[in-house]
Amino acid sequence: MVALAYSVAFEGIEARTVEVQCAVTPGIPGFTIVGLPDKSVTEARERLRAALTAMSIALPSRRITVNLSPADLPKEGSHFDLPIALALLAALDIVPRDAVAGVVAMGELSLDGTLIAVMGALPAAMAAAEDQRGFLCPKDCAAEAAWVGSVQVIGARTLGEVVRHYSGQSPLPAAEPGEVRRPASSRDLRDVKGQERAKRALEIAAAGRHHVMMIGPPGSGKSMLAARLPSILPPLTPAEALETSMVHSLSGLIEAGGISRERPFREPHHTASMAAIVGGGRGAKPGEVSLAHNGVLFLDELPEFPRTVLETLRQPIETGEIMVARANAHIRYPCRFMLVAAANPCKCGHLADAARACSRAPLCGEDYLGRISGPLMDRFDLRIDVPAVAYSDLDLPQTGDDSATVAARVARARAVQADRYAAHPGLLVNADAEGALLEQVATPDAEGRALLLRVAERFGLTARGYHRVLRVARTIADLAGSEAVRQPHVAEAVAYRLALAREV
C-alpha cells in the first residue's frame, strides 16, 4: 500500500503542490527517488538513512520507491527531505498515514535528524492553506509561515519530535507569527544641507511612485538623498507586506520570521550581472528588481552598468513584472518598484567646473550619459540636476522639513490616490494610471493644457513623456490638496521633465 505525504515545488512565487508517494515492496533492497528530482533531492536518501539510524530506526531489507508527482514538474531543493521522510515513516507504519496526508511539509534533514531551515516557507504555507491542509516545517521557519493565519503551522526541531508529535507521545504546539520588524534607521531628510529642489522632487516621487534620475558632480549628495527616500515613504499595506515577504522568503531574507512593514530599498553595485538584477541563475531565483517590489531600486552610477542590463529594465518598469525565461520553464516575478538612478555628468564628474574638467569637455559628458539609451531615459518622470554644495553652506544650520513632516504629506497624497483608484483593482498610485482613466483624473485646466501642448511641440515630447508629465502634475496637485490639475502643477512637472531633456 502506498503512503502519501505532500510538499511544494516553486515556480516563481507560486508554490505548486507535490504529492510524495512511497511504496515499500518485496524485491532487491534499494532506495529510489523518481519524479524528475535534481541532485539535492536524490541526495535526500543518504541524509534520511543517517537520520533514521540516529533515531535507532533501521530500514527494512525491501525495495523502497519514492515518486514525486506530478512527474513532469522539476523538483529542486533540499526541502523535500522532510516530506520524503514522512512518507517513508508512514509506509513503515511508524506514524499514522492519515495524519501525514493531512499536512504539507518542507525541511532539510541533517545527519543526526535535526531539521534545518529552508527558503520559501511563506508561499508554501499559503499553498497549504489553499489545499486546506496543515503545514509542517523546521522550527526556525515556523514563525514566518504562521503569518498565513488560515493554516495551522507546526514547527519541529528534529525528526524525532515529528514522530512523537504524530504518534501522540508529545504533541507540538501551533507556531505563532514572528514580530513585525520596526525600521531602526536614523537617517533624516534634514541631514542633507541645501538641495531643496532635489528634496522637493523626492517628495513628489514618493507621493506618486515616480521614477527619478539625479545627475550631479561627485559629493553633491545624490546617494545621501536616495538613502533617505525610505524615511518619507508610507509603510507597506498588509497586502503589500505579504506579497513582498513572499519574494523575500524565496531568497532567504526574512529574519526570525519577522515581517517588515518598511518598504524595501535595494542598491545593487554596477558590477552586478543581468541574472542578479532581473533574476535567473540556478533555480531562476528573483533578482534585485523583484526584491525591490513595492519599494525602491537605487542604481548609483547608472552609466557604469552594462548596456544589456540597463535595457532589460525597460519592460519591467512599464509592466510591473518580470518573466525569467528558461528552456524548460517561464517563471514570472512581480517587480513594481520606484527606480531611482544617479550619475555623474561625465566620467571624471567635473564637467561643470572649467578649472577641473578634462580637455574633452563637453564631448566627454555626451559620451558618458550617452550610455543611457533614449528609451530608458524617457521612462524617468523626474530628472534632477544636483549641483555641488558650497563649502559655506555646510556650516549653516539644517533647513527644510524633516522626514516625519514630509512623510505625513506623502501619506495624505497616497490616501487621496487610494480613494481615487478604489474602484480600479491593481491601481494604487498615479504612476499606475493610463489611457482613458489618466485623461479623466489628470486632464489640466485650459491654461495648463495650453502650456503642455506648447512644451510638447517645442521640445518634442514623446507620447510616453506627455503622459508621464500628466501623472506627475496629478501628484503635485494631490500634494497641494487640489482636486483639479492647474497650470502651476503642469509647469512644475514640465520643469522636472525638461531638466535633463533628451526626448526620443
C-alpha positions as CSV (number, residue, x, y, z in Angstrom):
1,M,0.0,0.0,0.0
2,V,1.3,3.4,-1.0
3,A,1.7,6.1,1.8
4,L,1.3,9.7,0.8
5,A,2.8,13.0,2.0
6,Y,2.7,16.4,0.5
7,S,5.2,19.2,-0.3
8,V,5.6,22.0,-2.8
9,A,7.7,22.9,-5.8
10,F,8.3,26.6,-6.6
11,E,7.5,28.4,-9.9
12,G,8.3,32.0,-9.2
13,I,6.4,33.0,-6.0
14,E,3.8,30.3,-6.7
15,A,4.1,27.1,-4.8
16,R,2.7,24.1,-6.6
17,T,1.6,21.1,-4.5
18,V,3.7,17.9,-5.0
19,E,2.4,14.5,-3.8
20,V,5.1,12.4,-2.3
21,Q,4.3,8.7,-2.8
22,C,6.2,6.0,-1.0
23,A,5.9,2.2,-1.6
24,V,7.8,-0.5,0.3
25,T,7.7,-3.7,-1.7
26,P,9.4,-7.1,-1.9
27,G,12.5,-7.2,-4.1
28,I,16.1,-6.4,-4.2
29,P,16.8,-3.9,-1.4
30,G,17.2,-0.4,-2.7
31,F,16.1,3.2,-2.2
32,T,15.0,5.0,-5.4
33,I,13.5,8.5,-5.9
34,V,11.8,9.3,-9.1
35,G,9.7,12.1,-10.5
36,L,12.3,14.5,-12.1
37,P,14.3,15.2,-8.9
38,D,17.5,17.3,-9.1
39,K,20.8,16.3,-7.3
40,S,19.8,17.8,-4.0
41,V,16.6,15.8,-3.9
42,T,18.2,12.5,-4.8
43,E,20.8,13.0,-2.1
44,A,17.9,13.0,0.4
45,R,18.0,9.3,0.7
46,E,21.5,9.4,2.2
47,R,20.6,12.1,4.7
48,L,17.4,10.1,5.5
49,R,19.3,6.9,6.1
50,A,21.7,8.6,8.5
51,A,18.9,10.4,10.3
52,L,16.9,7.2,10.8
53,T,20.0,5.4,12.1
54,A,20.5,8.2,14.6
55,M,16.9,7.5,15.8
56,S,17.6,3.7,16.0
57,I,15.2,3.1,13.1
58,A,16.5,0.5,10.6
59,L,15.3,0.5,7.0
60,P,13.8,-2.9,6.0
61,S,15.5,-5.2,3.5
62,R,13.0,-4.4,0.9
63,R,12.7,-2.1,-2.1
64,I,11.7,1.5,-1.3
65,T,10.4,3.6,-4.1
66,V,9.5,7.3,-3.7
67,N,7.6,9.1,-6.5
68,L,7.2,12.9,-6.7
69,S,4.0,13.6,-8.5
70,P,3.4,15.3,-11.0
71,A,6.4,13.6,-12.5
72,D,6.9,16.2,-15.3
73,L,7.4,19.1,-12.8
74,P,11.1,19.7,-11.9
75,K,11.8,19.2,-8.2
76,E,14.6,21.3,-6.8
77,G,15.8,21.9,-3.3
78,S,16.6,20.1,0.0
79,H,13.2,21.0,1.4
80,F,11.9,17.6,0.1
81,D,13.8,15.8,2.8
82,L,11.1,16.1,5.4
83,P,8.1,15.0,3.2
84,I,10.1,12.1,1.9
85,A,10.9,11.1,5.5
86,L,7.2,11.4,6.4
87,A,6.0,9.3,3.5
88,L,8.6,6.6,4.4
89,L,7.7,6.6,8.1
90,A,4.0,6.3,7.2
91,A,4.7,3.4,4.8
92,L,6.5,1.7,7.7
93,D,3.5,2.3,9.9
94,I,5.7,4.3,12.4
95,V,3.4,7.4,12.0
96,P,-0.3,7.4,11.1
97,R,-0.9,7.6,7.4
98,D,-4.0,9.8,7.6
99,A,-2.2,12.4,9.8
100,V,0.8,12.6,7.4
101,A,-1.5,13.0,4.4
102,G,-3.2,16.0,6.1
103,V,-0.2,18.3,6.1
104,V,2.2,20.0,3.6
105,A,5.8,19.5,4.8
106,M,9.1,21.0,3.9
107,G,12.5,20.9,5.6
108,E,16.1,19.7,5.3
109,L,17.4,16.9,7.3
110,S,20.9,16.8,8.9
111,L,22.6,13.5,9.5
112,D,21.6,13.5,13.2
113,G,17.9,14.1,12.4
114,T,17.9,17.9,13.1
115,L,15.6,19.9,10.8
116,I,17.4,22.8,9.1
117,A,15.6,25.9,7.9
118,V,14.8,26.3,4.2
119,M,13.7,29.1,2.0
120,G,10.1,29.6,0.8
121,A,8.1,28.8,3.9
122,L,5.7,31.7,3.5
123,P,4.5,30.8,-0.1
124,A,4.5,27.1,0.9
125,A,2.2,27.8,3.8
126,M,-0.2,29.7,1.5
127,A,-0.3,26.7,-0.8
128,A,-1.1,24.5,2.2
129,A,-4.0,26.9,3.2
130,E,-5.4,26.7,-0.3
131,D,-5.3,22.9,-0.1
132,Q,-6.9,23.0,3.3
133,R,-4.0,21.1,4.9
134,G,-1.8,21.9,7.8
135,F,1.8,22.9,7.5
136,L,4.9,21.2,9.0
137,C,8.3,22.8,8.8
138,P,11.6,23.3,10.8
139,K,11.2,25.4,14.0
140,D,13.2,28.2,12.5
141,C,10.7,28.6,9.6
142,A,7.5,28.3,11.7
143,A,7.2,32.0,12.8
144,E,7.5,33.1,9.2
145,A,4.9,30.6,7.9
146,A,2.5,31.4,10.8
147,W,1.7,34.7,9.2
148,V,-0.7,32.8,7.0
149,G,-3.4,32.8,9.6
150,S,-5.7,30.4,7.9
151,V,-3.4,27.4,8.3
152,Q,-2.1,25.6,11.4
153,V,1.7,25.7,11.4
154,I,3.7,23.1,13.4
155,G,7.4,23.7,13.8
156,A,9.8,20.9,14.9
157,R,13.5,20.9,15.7
158,T,14.2,17.3,14.9
159,L,12.6,14.4,13.0
160,G,12.2,12.6,16.4
161,E,9.9,15.5,17.5
162,V,7.8,14.9,14.4
163,V,7.5,11.2,15.1
164,R,6.5,11.8,18.7
165,H,4.0,14.5,17.6
166,Y,2.1,12.3,15.2
167,S,2.3,9.2,17.4
168,G,0.6,11.3,20.2
169,Q,3.5,10.9,22.7
170,S,4.4,14.6,22.7
171,P,2.2,16.9,20.6
172,L,3.8,20.1,19.4
173,P,2.1,23.5,19.9
174,A,1.0,25.6,16.9
175,A,3.5,28.3,15.9
176,E,2.9,32.0,16.4
177,P,3.7,34.7,13.8
178,G,7.0,36.5,14.2
179,E,7.2,40.0,15.4
180,V,6.7,42.9,12.9
181,R,10.2,44.3,12.4
182,R,10.4,48.1,13.0
183,P,12.8,50.2,11.0
184,A,15.8,51.2,13.1
185,S,17.3,53.8,10.6
186,S,18.1,57.2,11.9
187,R,18.5,58.8,8.5
188,D,16.6,62.0,8.1
189,L,16.0,64.2,5.1
190,R,17.2,67.2,7.0
191,D,20.7,65.7,7.2
192,V,21.1,66.8,3.6
193,K,22.1,70.5,3.6
194,G,20.9,72.5,0.6
195,Q,19.5,70.6,-2.4
196,E,15.9,71.9,-1.7
197,R,14.9,71.3,-5.3
198,A,16.0,67.7,-5.1
199,K,14.2,67.2,-1.8
200,R,11.0,68.5,-3.4
201,A,11.4,66.1,-6.3
202,L,11.9,63.2,-4.0
203,E,8.7,64.1,-2.1
204,I,6.8,64.2,-5.4
205,A,8.3,60.9,-6.4
206,A,7.4,59.3,-3.1
207,A,3.8,60.5,-3.3
208,G,3.1,59.1,-6.8
209,R,5.8,56.4,-7.1
210,H,7.5,58.2,-9.9
211,H,11.0,57.2,-11.3
212,V,13.8,59.7,-10.6
213,M,17.1,60.5,-12.3
214,M,19.7,62.6,-10.5
215,I,22.8,64.0,-12.2
216,G,25.5,65.9,-10.4
217,P,29.2,66.1,-9.6
218,P,30.7,63.7,-7.1
219,G,29.9,64.5,-3.5
220,S,26.9,66.6,-4.2
221,G,24.6,64.4,-2.2
222,K,22.9,62.1,-4.7
223,S,23.4,58.9,-2.8
224,M,22.7,60.6,0.5
225,L,19.3,61.8,-0.9
226,A,18.4,58.4,-2.2
227,A,19.3,56.7,1.1
228,R,16.8,58.9,2.9
229,L,14.0,58.2,0.5
230,P,12.6,55.2,2.6
231,S,12.2,57.6,5.5
232,I,9.4,59.5,3.7
233,L,7.6,56.5,2.1
234,P,4.4,55.2,3.7
235,P,4.6,51.8,5.3
236,L,3.5,48.7,3.3
237,T,-0.1,47.8,3.5
238,P,-0.9,44.3,4.8
239,A,-1.4,43.0,1.3
240,E,1.8,44.6,0.0
241,A,3.8,43.3,3.0
242,L,2.6,39.8,2.4
243,E,3.4,39.9,-1.3
244,T,6.8,41.5,-0.8
245,S,7.6,39.0,2.0
246,M,6.8,36.1,-0.3
247,V,9.5,37.2,-2.7
248,H,12.0,37.7,0.2
249,S,11.1,34.3,1.6
250,L,12.2,32.7,-1.6
251,S,15.6,34.5,-1.2
252,G,16.0,33.7,2.5
253,L,15.8,37.4,3.5
254,I,13.2,37.1,6.3
255,E,15.0,37.1,9.7
256,A,13.4,35.2,12.7
257,G,10.1,35.1,10.9
258,G,9.6,38.8,11.2
259,I,7.5,40.6,8.6
260,S,8.7,44.1,7.9
261,R,6.2,47.0,7.0
262,E,9.1,49.1,5.8
263,R,9.4,49.3,2.0
264,P,12.4,47.5,0.6
265,F,15.4,49.6,-0.5
266,R,17.8,47.7,-2.8
267,E,21.0,49.2,-4.2
268,P,23.0,46.7,-6.3
269,H,26.5,47.6,-7.4
270,H,27.1,48.4,-11.1
271,T,29.2,45.2,-11.4
272,A,26.0,43.1,-10.8
273,S,25.2,40.6,-13.6
274,M,22.0,40.5,-15.5
275,A,20.8,37.5,-13.6
276,A,21.4,39.3,-10.3
277,I,19.4,42.3,-11.4
278,V,16.4,40.8,-13.2
279,G,16.5,37.2,-11.9
280,G,17.7,33.9,-13.1
281,G,20.7,31.7,-12.5
282,R,20.3,28.3,-10.8
283,G,16.7,27.8,-10.0
284,A,15.7,31.1,-11.7
285,K,15.8,33.0,-8.4
286,P,14.3,36.5,-8.1
287,G,16.6,39.4,-8.9
288,E,17.0,42.9,-7.4
289,V,14.1,44.2,-9.4
290,S,11.8,41.7,-7.6
291,L,13.4,42.1,-4.2
292,A,12.6,45.8,-4.6
293,H,8.9,45.0,-5.2
294,N,6.7,47.7,-3.6
295,G,9.9,49.6,-2.7
296,V,12.9,51.4,-4.2
297,L,15.6,50.2,-6.6
298,F,18.5,52.6,-6.4
299,L,21.1,52.3,-9.2
300,D,24.1,54.5,-8.4
301,E,26.5,55.4,-11.2
302,L,23.9,54.3,-13.8
303,P,26.1,54.7,-16.9
304,E,28.5,52.2,-15.4
305,F,26.0,49.4,-15.6
306,P,26.4,47.2,-18.7
307,R,24.1,48.3,-21.5
308,T,22.4,44.9,-21.8
309,V,21.5,45.1,-18.1
310,L,20.0,48.6,-18.4
311,E,17.9,47.7,-21.4
312,T,16.3,44.7,-19.6
313,L,14.8,47.3,-17.1
314,R,12.6,48.9,-19.8
315,Q,9.9,46.2,-19.8
316,P,9.5,45.6,-16.1
317,I,9.4,49.4,-15.5
318,E,6.3,49.5,-17.6
319,T,4.6,46.2,-16.7
320,G,5.5,45.8,-13.0
321,E,6.5,42.2,-13.6
322,I,9.5,40.3,-15.0
323,M,9.4,37.0,-16.9
324,V,12.5,34.8,-16.4
325,A,12.5,32.6,-19.5
326,R,14.4,29.3,-19.5
327,A,14.4,26.3,-21.9
328,N,12.2,24.3,-19.5
329,A,10.3,27.0,-17.7
330,H,8.9,30.5,-17.8
331,I,8.8,32.0,-14.3
332,R,7.1,35.3,-13.5
333,Y,8.0,37.5,-10.6
334,P,6.4,40.8,-9.5
335,C,8.6,43.9,-9.7
336,R,6.5,47.1,-9.2
337,F,9.3,49.4,-7.9
338,M,10.3,53.0,-7.9
339,L,13.5,53.4,-9.9
340,V,15.9,56.0,-8.5
341,A,19.1,56.5,-10.5
342,A,22.2,58.7,-10.0
343,A,25.0,59.6,-12.3
344,N,27.9,61.9,-12.7
345,P,27.7,64.4,-15.6
346,C,30.8,62.8,-17.2
347,K,33.5,60.2,-16.4
348,C,35.5,62.5,-14.1
349,G,32.4,64.2,-12.8
350,H,33.7,67.8,-13.1
351,L,32.1,68.8,-16.4
352,A,30.5,72.0,-15.0
353,D,33.8,73.1,-13.4
354,A,36.0,74.6,-16.0
355,A,39.1,74.5,-13.8
356,R,38.8,70.8,-13.2
357,A,37.1,69.4,-16.3
358,C,39.1,67.4,-18.8
359,S,40.2,68.6,-22.2
360,R,37.4,66.6,-23.9
361,A,34.6,68.6,-22.3
362,P,31.7,68.8,-23.2
363,L,32.0,65.7,-25.5
364,C,33.0,63.6,-22.6
365,G,29.7,64.3,-20.9
366,E,27.7,63.5,-24.1
367,D,29.6,60.2,-24.5
368,Y,29.2,59.2,-20.8
369,L,25.5,59.9,-20.5
370,G,25.0,58.6,-24.0
371,R,25.4,55.1,-22.4
372,I,21.9,55.5,-21.1
373,S,19.6,54.9,-24.1
374,G,16.9,57.4,-25.0
375,P,14.0,54.9,-24.4
376,L,15.3,54.2,-20.9
377,M,15.8,57.9,-20.1
378,D,12.3,58.5,-21.4
379,R,10.9,56.4,-18.5
380,F,12.2,58.7,-15.8
381,D,9.4,61.0,-14.7
382,L,11.6,63.5,-12.8
383,R,15.1,64.5,-13.8
384,I,17.0,66.5,-11.3
385,D,20.3,68.5,-11.6
386,V,22.0,68.1,-8.2
387,P,24.7,70.8,-8.1
388,A,27.7,70.8,-5.8
389,V,27.1,72.3,-2.3
390,A,29.1,75.4,-1.4
391,Y,31.5,75.0,1.5
392,S,29.9,77.9,3.2
393,D,26.5,76.1,3.2
394,L,27.9,73.1,5.1
395,D,28.3,75.3,8.2
396,L,24.8,76.6,8.1
397,P,22.0,75.0,10.3
398,Q,19.8,72.4,8.8
399,T,17.0,73.7,6.6
400,G,13.7,72.3,5.3
401,D,11.2,69.9,6.8
402,D,12.3,66.7,8.5
403,S,11.4,63.3,7.2
404,A,8.4,62.9,9.5
405,T,6.8,66.1,8.2
406,V,7.4,65.2,4.6
407,A,6.2,61.6,5.2
408,A,2.9,63.0,6.6
409,R,2.3,64.9,3.4
410,V,3.2,61.9,1.3
411,A,0.8,59.8,3.3
412,R,-2.1,62.2,2.7
413,A,-1.4,62.3,-1.0
414,R,-1.3,58.5,-1.1
415,A,-4.6,58.3,0.8
416,V,-6.2,60.6,-1.8
417,Q,-4.9,58.4,-4.6
418,A,-6.2,55.2,-2.9
419,D,-9.7,56.7,-2.7
420,R,-9.5,57.8,-6.3
421,Y,-8.5,54.4,-7.7
422,A,-10.5,52.3,-5.2
423,A,-12.8,51.1,-8.0
424,H,-9.9,50.0,-10.2
425,P,-8.2,46.8,-8.9
426,G,-4.4,46.9,-9.2
427,L,-4.2,50.7,-9.3
428,L,-2.8,52.3,-6.2
429,V,-0.9,55.5,-7.2
430,N,-0.8,58.0,-10.0
431,A,2.1,56.2,-11.7
432,D,-0.3,53.3,-12.4
433,A,-2.9,55.4,-14.2
434,E,-3.1,55.2,-18.0
435,G,-5.4,55.6,-21.0
436,A,-8.9,57.0,-20.5
437,L,-8.5,56.9,-16.7
438,L,-5.4,59.1,-16.9
439,E,-7.2,61.6,-19.1
440,Q,-10.2,61.5,-16.7
441,V,-8.2,62.2,-13.5
442,A,-5.3,64.3,-14.8
443,T,-6.5,66.5,-17.6
444,P,-5.4,70.0,-16.7
445,D,-7.4,73.2,-16.9
446,A,-7.3,75.3,-20.1
447,E,-4.1,77.2,-19.2
448,G,-2.3,74.1,-18.1
449,R,-3.3,72.2,-21.3
450,A,-2.1,75.1,-23.5
451,L,1.2,75.1,-21.7
452,L,1.7,71.4,-22.0
453,L,0.9,71.5,-25.7
454,R,3.4,74.3,-26.3
455,V,6.1,72.3,-24.4
456,A,5.3,69.1,-26.3
457,E,5.6,70.8,-29.7
458,R,8.7,72.9,-28.7
459,F,10.7,70.1,-27.1
460,G,9.3,67.1,-29.0
461,L,7.9,65.2,-26.1
462,T,7.1,61.5,-26.8
463,A,3.7,60.2,-26.1
464,R,5.1,58.4,-23.1
465,G,6.7,61.7,-21.9
466,Y,3.5,63.6,-22.4
467,H,1.5,61.1,-20.3
468,R,4.2,61.0,-17.6
469,V,4.0,64.8,-17.3
470,L,0.3,64.4,-16.7
471,R,0.9,61.8,-13.9
472,V,3.5,64.0,-12.2
473,A,1.2,67.0,-12.4
474,R,-1.6,65.0,-10.9
475,T,0.7,64.0,-8.0
476,I,1.8,67.7,-7.4
477,A,-1.9,68.7,-7.3
478,D,-2.6,65.9,-4.8
479,L,0.3,67.2,-2.6
480,A,-1.2,70.7,-2.8
481,G,-4.7,69.4,-1.9
482,S,-6.2,70.5,-5.3
483,E,-8.9,68.4,-6.9
484,A,-8.1,69.9,-10.4
485,V,-4.7,69.9,-12.2
486,R,-3.9,73.5,-12.8
487,Q,-1.2,75.4,-14.7
488,P,1.3,75.8,-11.8
489,H,1.1,72.0,-11.3
490,V,1.8,71.4,-15.0
491,A,4.6,74.0,-15.1
492,E,6.4,72.3,-12.2
493,A,6.0,68.8,-13.7
494,V,7.4,70.1,-17.0
495,A,10.3,71.7,-15.3
496,Y,11.4,68.4,-13.8
497,R,10.8,66.6,-17.1
498,L,13.0,69.0,-19.1
499,A,15.7,69.5,-16.6
500,L,17.8,66.9,-18.4
501,A,15.7,66.6,-21.6
502,R,16.7,64.0,-24.1
503,E,13.5,63.0,-25.7
504,V,13.2,60.4,-28.4
